[in-house]
């Protein structure tokens, strides 16, 4: 982190390093930075850290710069950023280079109100009810051995747990449309990739169009589930006759029985789940590696910003 800070100082930025001390602390630090008028917060960590920083900066003009230093780094995969490993920690500095050559874009966020309709939580990538939320509910918090080996540990645990995931009856309201049925998964996606960033779910999705994609996967046999996995891997899931994909801005998921929910891989209570899209609520520093067409609107090169303290 000192090398990262030194890099930005050579670019005429003043940098303070603020280590987190507990869960939720990154949100507090980001909010303090925004309130103090700081122009950018570099979020060094995994998807959990990015989520906490997002909740401290949503709706403010302060930029969030993602720096992959966590376990799965799903959002970094979305942006095609260099990611450090045990064998090559210097890739973190390569990631910094891509940020310095990047641009500032407004990014949509998902928002999930709490039980009384306020004080909710923002999320970057996904929210869901079904197989993956069942997995999150069963394995989080993960044991240390699983975290040490990264996504492999997650998959190893998932191999034993996912076959036990129950189907459920659900009523899903997407804006003015209502869908009912027995589902394995109802996934609300604000991203192109899925499953830790390794599945190219929706290659043409845009992160600033004011919409999320809602995927309704009907329950079925083992062979159907295997077909879901294969088609999702190659970005062809929408071709499955037992899958419905709908774009929307306001989503409510009610289930029978009550099911656990997840947002960005973290536990997020139980159904019913309500979601609202907050258009371009986050000012994001998008690295130069990001795929073409990920944003519909032109961004502002970071080099055109004038840091001032």
N, C-alpha and C positions, 0 to 999 in steps of 0.2 A: 504493500500500500504506500510506503514511503516513495518507492520508485514511481508509482502512478502519480502521486502528488507532485513529485519533482517535474514530471513531464508537463503537467498542466501549468505549473509555475513558469516553465520556459515559454509557455504560450500567453504569458501576462495575466494569468488568473491567480487570485489569492485563494489558497486552499487550507481548510481545516479538516483533520481526520477525527471522526467521531465514532468510536467503537460502540456497538450496541451491548447492553448489559442484561437484557431479558427479552422474552417474547413481547412484542408490541412496542418496544423502545424505538425501533426505526421509525414508526409512525410519529412518535413524539418529536424525535430529532428533525424529521422532515418538516413537520408543522412549524417548529421553531425556526428553521432556516427560511421557510416561506414568509413567516411573520416578520423576520428580520430583513426581508427584501433581498435575500440571496438569489442569484440568478439561476443557479443549477445545483442539484443534488446528485452526486454519483452514487448509485446504489450498488455496492459491491457485495455480492452474495448470490443466493439462489432465488428461485421463484417466490419463496416465502418472504424473503427480504424485499424483493421488488413489490410484492403485494402490500407490505406494510408501508413502504415509502409512497406508493400510489395513494394510499388512504390518507397520508399526510399532505399530499400535494394536489389532490383532485380539486379542480375548479380554480386553481391559482395560476399565476403566470410563471411560476418557478419550473424550470425544466428538470425532468428526470432523465439521467443517463444510466442505462443498464450496463453493469460490468459483471460478466459471468464468473462467479467465484463460489458457486454452490455445488450441489450434488447432481441434479438433473439438468438444470439450466434450460428448461423448455423454451422460454422466451428467446434466449440467445440462439437456439436452433432455428426458431421462427425467423430470426433476423440474419441467419447464416454467419454469425459472429465467430471468430476464433475463440476456442474454449481451452482453458488450461487443463493439464492432466498431471498425474504424479510424475510422469516422465518429462513433461515440458511445461513447467510453470510460467515460462517467459511468454507463452501465448497470451497471457493476460495483458502484457504490454502491446502485443499485436492488436488485441481488442481495443485498447485505448487509441491506437492509431486510427482504427476505423471510425471511432466516435469523433475524433478531432476533424475528420474529413466528412462527417455526416451532416445532417440537416435536421432542423426542428420541425416536427409535425404535430398537429392536433390528433390525438387518438381517442376513439370511442372507449368508454368503460361500461361494464355491466355494474348494476347497483342492486343490491338485495336489502330491502328494508328489514328492520327487526319486527318482532311480533306485534308491536303497536304502531308500525308504519313509519318509524324514523330511526335515527341513529344507526343506520344500516352499514353495510360494508361494500366498498368498491372492489371489483375484480377485473383482471386483465384478459384472461384467456377463456376459461370455461366455467360453467355451472351445470350440475346434472342431478338427476334422480335415477337410480337403477344400479347396474352392475358396477360401475366405477365408484359411485358413492358408497355402495356396500363394501367394496374393497377398502376404501379410505377409512370407513368407520371401523373395520376389523383390524387394520394394521397400524393406524396412527394412534399415538406416536410410535414410530418405528424403532426397533432395537438398534444398538450401536453397530452391530455386525452388518446389518442391512445398509445403513447409511454409508459405512466405509467402502462398500463395493458399488455404491451408486445405483444407477438404474437396474443393474443386474440383480441386486438384492431385492428391489421392488418387484421385478418380474418373477423371481424365485418364489417370493411369498404369494404373489398373485396366482401362480399356477395351482396352488393348493386351495385358494380361497374362492376364485372366480367361478369354478364349477358349482359352487354352492349358492351363488347369487340367485335370489328368488325373482320370479316375474311378479308383476303387480298390475292391478287395474288403475287406470288414471284418466282424469279429465284434464286436458291441456288447452288452455285458452291463449291464443296468439293474436293479439289485437282484437279483431272482430270475428275470428274463426275459432271453432271449438272442435277438438278431436277427442274421441274416447276409444279405449281399447285396452288390451292386455299387452304390456310392454316389457322388454328386457332393459331398455335404457331410453331415457329422454335427456338428450344432450343439448345444451344451449352453448353455442360456440361463437367467440369473438375473434377467432384466429383461423389460420390456414391449417395448422398442424394439430395433432392430437396424440395421446398416449406418450407423454414426456417429450413431445416434439419429433417422434420417429415415424408417425403416420401422417401422410400427406392427405388430410381429410378433404380439404376444399381449396385446391390450388389457386383459384381465382378470387378468393374472398378479399375484401378491402377493409382496412382497419379504421376507416374514417367516413363510412357511408351512412352512419346513423342506424345501422341494422345489425342484428345478430342472426345466425342461422340456428334453427331448431330442428334437431334430428330425432325422429320418432322411430325406434327400432322395435318391431313387433316381437313378442315372445315366440319361441318355436323350438324345434328339435336341435340336437347337437350339430347336425349337418348344416342347418341354417346359420347357427352361430359361427361355425367355421367359415361359411361363405361371407358373413359380415366382415370377419377379420381380414380375409383375403382381399375383398373389394375395398375395404377402408385403406389397406396398405398401399393400394395403387390409385387412390383417389377416385374410385368408381362406386362408392357406396350408394350414391343416389340412383344408380341403375337398378338396384335391387327392388323387386316388386313389393317387398315387405318393409320397405323403408320410405318414410315421408320426410321431405325437407321443406321447411317453410321459413321465409325471412320475416322478422318482426321487430317491434320496438318495445312491446309490453307483453310479458308472459307470466302466466300463473299455472302451476302444476299441483293438482290435488290427487292424492293416491289412496288406494285401499289395498292392503293395510298401509299404515303410516310408514314412510321410508326415510332413511337418512339422506341428507343432501351434502354436496361438496361444491366448493368454489376454489378453483386453481389448486386442487389437490389437498385442500384443508377441509376439515369438518365444518359444516355450516348448518347445524340444527337438523330439523326434520320437516317433512311436508306438513302443510302446504308451503310451496316455495314461490315467491313473487320476485320478478326481475323487471327492471327498467333499464333501457339504454340511455346513457348520458353522452350525447354526441360531443366528440372532441374535448372531453373534460380533462384530459391529461396532455400537457406539453411534453413531448417525448423527443429525446435526441436519438434519431435513427441512424445507425452506422452506415457507412458507405457500402457495406456488404448486402444490405437488405434487397430482396428481390424487386425487380421492376414491377410497377403496377400495384404494389401493396397498399398504396395510398392514392386516393382519387384527386386530392388537391396538392398543388406544389408546396414544397417545404421551403424553409429559409436556411441556407447554409450557415453552419455555426460560425464560420469565418466572417459572416456579415454582422454577427452580434458583437456588441461592444461591452465586454465585461468591465465593471466598475466597482471593484472592492468586494 
